[in-house]
Amino acid sequence: MTGEELGDARHDIGRAVIGRAFTHAEMAKLCGLTGFRLRSDRSNHPDAGTTLVNNGADTIRRAEKSPDGPTGPVASNVEWMLNVLDRDASREVRDAFCAAIKRRLFAAE
């Protein structure tokens, strides 16, 4: 999957599920991407040296700009979601899939 295909998938899956393109953050959440931090222990203060080095939305943005696109589990998850929506899945399967995505996206964290 190329970066351009990832961008198209983000738009297509979002339109099918919620009627608009998913944001980068929503797509990252569906793909299981979360932010992570590096912490330096060079000070006694709990927040000293804490730096946000990545978050899921940035990962999706970078993958969309890359000619190589996403890799590993992200590519697999996106392809799986596209297959459910693009194939000859029954209306019941598609509706259940869309409901599951909405629950995952909009559940209280």
Phi and psi in degrees as a GROMACS rama.xvg file:
@    title "Ramachandran Plot"
@    xaxis  label "Phi"
@    yaxis  label "Psi"
@TYPE xy
-86.9239  170.577  THR-2
-62.3024  -40.6246  GLY-3
-63.1206  -40.3245  GLU-4
-64.611  -36.1214  GLU-5
-62.7844  -44.4566  LEU-6
-61.1213  -43.543  GLY-7
-61.9349  -41.2926  ASP-8
-64.5864  -41.2854  ALA-9
-59.1929  -42.4571  ARG-10
-69.0568  -47.3805  HIS-11
-65.6893  -45.8676  ASP-12
-65.8271  -42.5955  ILE-13
-59.8703  -45.7648  GLY-14
-61.7732  -38.8077  ARG-15
-69.3302  -32.2884  ALA-16
-93.3384  -47.9486  VAL-17
-123.494  5.76088  ILE-18
84.4993  4.90629  GLY-19
-152.147  165.482  ARG-20
-64.0212  141.908  ALA-21
-66.2497  145.595  PHE-22
-72.8131  167.201  THR-23
-61.2299  -38.8009  HIS-24
-65.9373  -40.2612  ALA-25
-64.7405  -42.3614  GLU-26
-64.1168  -40.8901  MET-27
-61.9364  -41.4344  ALA-28
-63.104  -42.7804  LYS-29
-63.8098  -31.5158  LEU-30
-87.4548  0.702572  CYS-31
80.0448  18.8571  GLY-32
-89.5208  130.877  LEU-33
-129.048  161.278  THR-34
-73.1786  156.556  GLY-35
-141.141  158.007  PHE-36
-126.512  149.597  ARG-37
-102.618  133.951  LEU-38
-121.297  130.936  ARG-39
-96.5118  132.859  SER-40
-96.6743  30.835  ASP-41
-85.4308  2.41286  ARG-42
-141.516  158.721  SER-43
-80.4359  -16.0409  ASN-44
-71.6223  132.472  HIS-45
-61.1232  -27.8873  PRO-46
-99.0505  -0.0688999  ASP-47
-65.6734  130.599  ALA-48
76.4546  5.49751  GLY-49
-79.7054  123.722  THR-50
-132.267  129.554  THR-51
-75.8094  117.794  LEU-52
-104.136  -14.5964  VAL-53
-167.894  155.018  ASN-54
-144.221  163.484  ASN-55
-60.3478  -39.6033  GLY-56
-63.2696  -40.2418  ALA-57
-63.9545  -37.4604  ASP-58
-62.4223  -43.7463  THR-59
-64.2677  -44.3248  ILE-60
-58.0563  -47.6331  ARG-61
-63.651  -40.2322  ARG-62
-64.0162  -37.156  ALA-63
-66.7507  -31.3564  GLU-64
-83.5271  -17.0969  LYS-65
-83.0532  138.326  SER-66
-65.8331  -24.7334  PRO-67
-82.4888  -21.6222  ASP-68
70.7808  -162.155  GLY-69
-77.6749  162.341  PRO-70
-130.117  170.786  THR-71
58.0337  -137.776  GLY-72
-61.0485  -32.8733  PRO-73
-63.0808  -48.5694  VAL-74
-60.8364  -42.3556  ALA-75
-63.2062  -44.3865  SER-76
-62.7387  -43.9983  ASN-77
-65.5263  -44.4507  VAL-78
-62.4966  -39.1215  GLU-79
-62.8642  -45.9639  TRP-80
-61.9786  -42.1389  MET-81
-61.9306  -41.0669  LEU-82
-61.4965  -41.4582  ASN-83
-63.369  -40.4706  VAL-84
-81.4976  -31.1409  LEU-85
-90.4302  -26.867  ASP-86
-78.0774  -179.372  ARG-87
-82.3894  49.8706  ASP-88
-71.6637  147.225  ALA-89
-67.2853  161.259  SER-90
-59.7839  -37.5674  ARG-91
-62.7586  -42.2458  GLU-92
-65.6619  -45.034  VAL-93
-63.0572  -43.2376  ARG-94
-64.1536  -41.8868  ASP-95
-64.9665  -40.3388  ALA-96
-62.0998  -47.9769  PHE-97
-62.3707  -39.9743  CYS-98
-65.155  -39.2451  ALA-99
-65.6257  -40.2232  ALA-100
-64.85  -43.3768  ILE-101
-61.5061  -41.4878  LYS-102
-62.5285  -42.4836  ARG-103
-65.7774  -41.5761  ARG-104
-71.8628  -42.0892  LEU-105
-108.003  12.0658  PHE-106
-71.8727  147.816  ALA-107
-63.532  137.965  ALA-108
